[in-house]
Amino acid sequence: RGEQAIRQGDSEIAEAWSDQAAEYWKQAISLTPGNYIEAHNWLKITGR
């Protein structure tokens, strides 16, 4: 939904969805640290 909000030009909503996604990815990575390499890189790149 964050990417959809970006396409629609709603950066505030996009940021909120991306922040929520980051929290979910952080939880997933903490449960299985060796997995989700792409998500880990996304968190680094976006500064989350």
N, CA, C and O atoms as a DFTB+ gen file, in Angstrom:
192 C
 N C O
     1  1       0.814      -1.203       0.000
     2  2       0.000       0.000       0.000
     3  2       0.851       1.258       0.000
     4  3       0.434       2.302      -0.501
     5  1       2.034       1.151       0.560
     6  2       2.929       2.302       0.547
     7  2       3.307       2.706      -0.861
     8  3       3.321       3.891      -1.192
     9  1       3.616       1.712      -1.698
    10  2       3.962       2.011      -3.087
    11  2       2.759       2.562      -3.841
    12  3       2.906       3.433      -4.698
    13  1       1.586       2.063      -3.528
    14  2       0.359       2.572      -4.156
    15  2       0.154       4.043      -3.776
    16  3      -0.205       4.860      -4.624
    17  1       0.376       4.369      -2.528
    18  2       0.229       5.757      -2.078
    19  2       1.247       6.660      -2.770
    20  3       0.943       7.809      -3.091
    21  1       2.452       6.145      -2.998
    22  2       3.464       6.928      -3.719
    23  2       2.978       7.239      -5.125
    24  3       3.078       8.377      -5.584
    25  1       2.449       6.224      -5.813
    26  2       1.948       6.430      -7.175
    27  2       0.813       7.440      -7.205
    28  3       0.640       8.155      -8.192
    29  1       0.037       7.502      -6.126
    30  2      -1.085       8.434      -6.062
    31  2      -0.652       9.809      -5.556
    32  3      -1.465      10.730      -5.483
    33  1       0.612       9.944      -5.212
    34  2       1.138      11.232      -4.787
    35  2       0.914      11.565      -3.326
    36  3       1.057      12.723      -2.935
    37  1       0.567      10.583      -2.509
    38  2       0.307      10.825      -1.082
    39  2       1.516      10.368      -0.266
    40  3       1.544       9.248       0.245
    41  1       2.501      11.234      -0.151
    42  2       3.753      10.858       0.498
    43  2       3.597      10.613       1.997
    44  3       4.320       9.791       2.560
    45  1       2.677      11.300       2.647
    46  2       2.479      11.112       4.090
    47  2       1.954       9.705       4.386
    48  3       2.448       9.032       5.291
    49  1       0.964       9.269       3.631
    50  2       0.420       7.913       3.801
    51  2       1.468       6.879       3.408
    52  3       1.608       5.851       4.072
    53  1       2.202       7.144       2.338
    54  2       3.251       6.226       1.893
    55  2       4.290       6.028       2.990
    56  3       4.730       4.906       3.240
    57  1       4.672       7.102       3.634
    58  2       5.663       7.022       4.708
    59  2       5.128       6.209       5.887
    60  3       5.862       5.418       6.479
    61  1       3.866       6.399       6.225
    62  2       3.262       5.648       7.334
    63  2       3.235       4.153       7.029
    64  3       3.560       3.338       7.894
    65  1       2.853       3.790       5.814
    66  2       2.823       2.374       5.427
    67  2       4.230       1.793       5.400
    68  3       4.438       0.654       5.820
    69  1       5.188       2.558       4.916
    70  2       6.564       2.075       4.861
    71  2       7.132       1.886       6.264
    72  3       7.868       0.930       6.508
    73  1       6.801       2.776       7.178
    74  2       7.233       2.623       8.569
    75  2       6.648       1.354       9.179
    76  3       7.336       0.634       9.903
    77  1       5.378       1.082       8.886
    78  2       4.741      -0.130       9.411
    79  2       5.395      -1.374       8.816
    80  3       5.639      -2.349       9.527
    81  1       5.677      -1.344       7.527
    82  2       6.353      -2.470       6.876
    83  2       7.720      -2.705       7.509
    84  3       8.125      -3.848       7.720
    85  1       8.422      -1.627       7.807
    86  2       9.740      -1.746       8.428
    87  2       9.645      -2.449       9.777
    88  3      10.490      -3.282      10.103
    89  1       8.639      -2.124      10.552
    90  2       8.468      -2.781      11.855
    91  2       8.220      -4.276      11.693
    92  3       8.783      -5.083      12.433
    93  1       7.380      -4.648      10.729
    94  2       7.123      -6.072      10.475
    95  2       8.391      -6.788      10.023
    96  3       8.671      -7.902      10.463
    97  1       9.161      -6.141       9.137
    98  2      10.395      -6.762       8.662
    99  2      11.400      -6.904       9.794
   100  3      12.098      -7.916       9.865
   101  1      11.495      -5.933      10.671
   102  2      12.419      -6.021      11.803
   103  2      12.067      -7.213      12.688
   104  3      12.952      -7.921      13.167
   105  1      10.770      -7.429      12.901
   106  2      10.334      -8.572      13.707
   107  2      10.692      -9.880      13.017
   108  3      11.196     -10.804      13.655
   109  1      10.433      -9.961      11.714
   110  2      10.733     -11.179      10.966
   111  2      12.232     -11.464      10.975
   112  3      12.647     -12.609      11.156
   113  1      13.034     -10.437      10.782
   114  2      14.489     -10.606      10.764
   115  2      14.999     -11.044      12.130
   116  3      15.926     -11.849      12.213
   117  1      14.411     -10.529      13.193
   118  2      14.864     -10.921      14.533
   119  2      14.527     -12.382      14.832
   120  3      15.230     -13.031      15.607
   121  1      13.465     -12.901      14.229
   122  2      13.089     -14.301      14.431
   123  2      13.978     -15.250      13.635
   124  3      14.292     -16.346      14.099
   125  1      14.381     -14.836      12.449
   126  2      15.227     -15.663      11.588
   127  2      16.306     -14.781      10.960
   128  3      16.178     -14.365       9.809
   129  1      17.365     -14.496      11.713
   130  2      18.367     -13.516      11.281
   131  2      19.036     -13.801       9.938
   132  3      19.457     -12.859       9.265
   133  1      19.148     -15.044       9.529
   134  2      19.828     -15.367       8.276
   135  2      18.958     -15.214       7.046
   136  3      19.463     -15.249       5.924
   137  1      17.680     -15.047       7.232
   138  2      16.747     -14.933       6.110
   139  2      16.442     -13.467       5.828
   140  3      16.896     -12.573       6.542
   141  1      15.677     -13.243       4.792
   142  2      15.172     -11.897       4.465
   143  2      16.299     -10.900       4.189
   144  3      16.270      -9.768       4.671
   145  1      17.282     -11.330       3.414
   146  2      18.421     -10.464       3.108
   147  2      17.974      -9.206       2.371
   148  3      18.462      -8.113       2.659
   149  1      17.052      -9.352       1.425
   150  2      16.575      -8.180       0.683
   151  2      15.864      -7.196       1.608
   152  3      16.028      -5.984       1.470
   153  1      15.078      -7.711       2.545
   154  2      14.394      -6.831       3.495
   155  2      15.413      -6.123       4.385
   156  3      15.269      -4.938       4.683
   157  1      16.423      -6.842       4.799
   158  2      17.471      -6.242       5.630
   159  2      18.156      -5.106       4.873
   160  3      18.405      -4.041       5.436
   161  1      18.456      -5.336       3.604
   162  2      19.071      -4.285       2.782
   163  2      18.132      -3.096       2.619
   164  3      18.579      -1.950       2.665
   165  1      16.834      -3.348       2.430
   166  2      15.853      -2.267       2.289
   167  2      15.824      -1.410       3.554
   168  3      15.754      -0.183       3.479
   169  1      15.877      -2.062       4.707
   170  2      15.888      -1.316       5.961
   171  2      17.125      -0.414       6.042
   172  3      17.033       0.735       6.476
   173  1      18.275      -0.938       5.625
   174  2      19.498      -0.135       5.635
   175  2      19.396       1.042       4.674
   176  3      19.694       2.181       5.033
   177  1      18.969       0.751       3.445
   178  2      18.917       1.781       2.403
   179  2      17.964       2.908       2.780
   180  3      18.248       4.077       2.523
   181  1      16.837       2.559       3.388
   182  2      15.835       3.568       3.720
   183  2      16.066       4.203       5.092
   184  3      15.312       5.081       5.512
   185  1      17.108       3.752       5.784
   186  2      17.430       4.341       7.084
   187  2      16.450       3.976       8.174
   188  3      16.252       4.734       9.124
   189  1      15.843       2.824       8.040
   190  2      14.885       2.392       9.057
   191  2      15.571       1.412       9.948
   192  3      14.962       0.903      10.889
